[in-house]
Structures are given as C-alpha cells and as structure tokens.
Amino acid sequence: MHFAAPRRLMRLEVKAYPSARKERIIEENGRFKVYTSVPPDKGKANQKILKMLAKHLGIKRSQLKIIKGVSSRIKIIEVVE
C-alpha cells in the first residue's frame, strides 16, 4: 500500500483582525489582512479565517492549514492539494 503525502502549493502570510465590525479580506504586498467579526475564542476566529480565505481563493476549506501562529494575529497558512 502506498500513501502519497499531500502536495504543498504555497504558504500565505495572514494578519488576523478578529472582532472586526465588517468582514473582509485585503491583499497587500503578497500578504492578506483578514477581518472577521468572530472573537478569538477557542479557535473560532481561526476557523472563520480559514473559511473566508478558502472562499476568497476558490478552494476547499480542507486545503488550508495554519502551520504557525495559531494563537497569534500573524499566521502562516499552508495551501495543500
């Protein structure tokens, strides 16, 4: 049996703005600013950020994974195949 590891497509640098009044994504110099109305409580804001980014990029939510900055406003998110 052979299991292929998922292929990494790219890494995104994201700055999170939880508890924002208006939800939006701004791309600036190859980085993303993600504003979400969800507060940073028990990872809920992270999940919303991943959902928003997936929609923005036109990919599945399961293709995104936070690899650095789970409890920080600055995050590195990996996009996999």
C-alpha positions as CSV (number, residue, x, y, z in Angstrom):
1,M,0.0,0.0,0.0
2,H,1.3,3.5,-0.9
3,F,0.1,6.7,0.6
4,A,1.1,9.9,-1.1
5,A,1.7,13.0,1.1
6,P,-0.4,16.0,0.2
7,R,1.5,18.4,-2.1
8,R,2.2,21.8,-0.7
9,L,1.1,24.5,-3.2
10,M,2.0,27.7,-1.3
11,R,2.2,29.4,2.1
12,L,0.3,32.5,2.9
13,E,1.1,35.2,5.4
14,V,-2.0,36.4,7.1
15,K,-2.6,39.1,9.7
16,A,-5.9,38.4,11.6
17,Y,-8.2,41.1,12.8
18,P,-10.8,39.3,15.0
19,S,-13.9,41.0,16.4
20,A,-14.0,43.4,13.4
21,R,-17.1,45.3,12.5
22,K,-17.0,44.3,8.9
23,E,-15.8,41.0,7.4
24,R,-13.4,41.4,4.5
25,I,-10.0,40.3,3.1
26,I,-7.4,42.8,1.8
27,E,-4.4,41.6,-0.2
28,E,-1.4,43.9,0.3
29,N,2.1,43.2,-1.0
30,G,1.5,39.5,-1.2
31,R,0.0,39.3,2.3
32,F,-3.5,39.0,3.5
33,K,-5.3,41.0,6.1
34,V,-8.4,39.1,7.2
35,Y,-11.1,40.9,9.2
36,T,-13.6,38.7,10.9
37,S,-16.5,39.5,13.2
38,V,-15.8,36.4,15.2
39,P,-14.0,36.9,18.5
40,P,-10.7,34.9,19.2
41,D,-12.4,32.4,21.5
42,K,-11.4,28.7,21.5
43,G,-10.1,28.9,17.9
44,K,-13.4,30.1,16.4
45,A,-11.8,33.1,14.7
46,N,-9.1,30.9,13.2
47,Q,-11.8,28.6,11.7
48,K,-13.7,31.6,10.3
49,I,-10.5,33.0,8.8
50,L,-9.8,29.7,7.1
51,K,-13.4,29.5,5.8
52,M,-13.1,33.1,4.4
53,L,-9.7,32.5,2.8
54,A,-11.0,29.3,1.1
55,K,-13.9,31.2,-0.4
56,H,-11.7,34.1,-1.4
57,L,-9.2,31.7,-3.1
58,G,-11.8,29.5,-4.6
59,I,-10.6,26.3,-2.9
60,K,-11.9,23.9,-0.3
61,R,-11.5,24.7,3.4
62,S,-9.8,21.4,3.9
63,Q,-6.9,22.6,1.7
64,L,-5.9,25.2,4.2
65,K,-3.9,24.6,7.4
66,I,-2.5,27.0,10.0
67,I,1.1,25.9,10.4
68,K,2.3,28.8,12.5
69,G,0.6,31.4,14.7
70,V,-2.5,29.6,15.9
71,S,-2.7,31.9,19.0
72,S,-1.2,34.9,17.3
73,R,-2.5,37.6,14.9
74,I,0.3,36.9,12.4
75,K,-0.3,33.4,10.9
76,I,1.3,31.3,8.2
77,I,-1.3,29.2,6.4
78,E,-0.3,26.4,4.0
79,V,-2.4,25.6,1.0
80,V,-2.2,21.9,0.0
81,E,-3.6,20.0,-2.9
